Amino acid sequence: TEKHWCKPINEENDFRYDELSAFIALCKELNIEATFIVAPYNDRFVRQYDPSSIYAYPKTINRIKALLDESKVSYIDASDISTLPGTFDGHQHHSSYGAYLIYKKIKNRLINE
């Protein structure tokens, strides 16, 4: 059965990168020192329902991190929990455990700054 709700990343359109770039520029213009979070993707789900698109997810995350690095903004990389069992509840939303892992990354950043 075809899964219409499992949509792979659209690598041909840059509008999300343009939006992120514009948001970063606005933060800088308004002297807002934002810290961005590079969120995880549900690796186990994608491998099960659309394995042919799995390559696009790490590629996209690396592209986002490169944009953040080039923009010289602070970010917390939570993409490393993408493959951990229990990180997601369903196909899209973080579970309580996934939220706790992201919280720990934010807390560690705040403590170490």
Secondary structure by P-SEA (a helix, b strand, c coil): cccccccccccccaaaaaaaaaaaaaaaaaccbbbbbbcccaaaaaaaccccaaaaaaaaaaaaaaaaaaabbbbbbccccccccccccccccccaaaaaaaaaaaaaaaaac
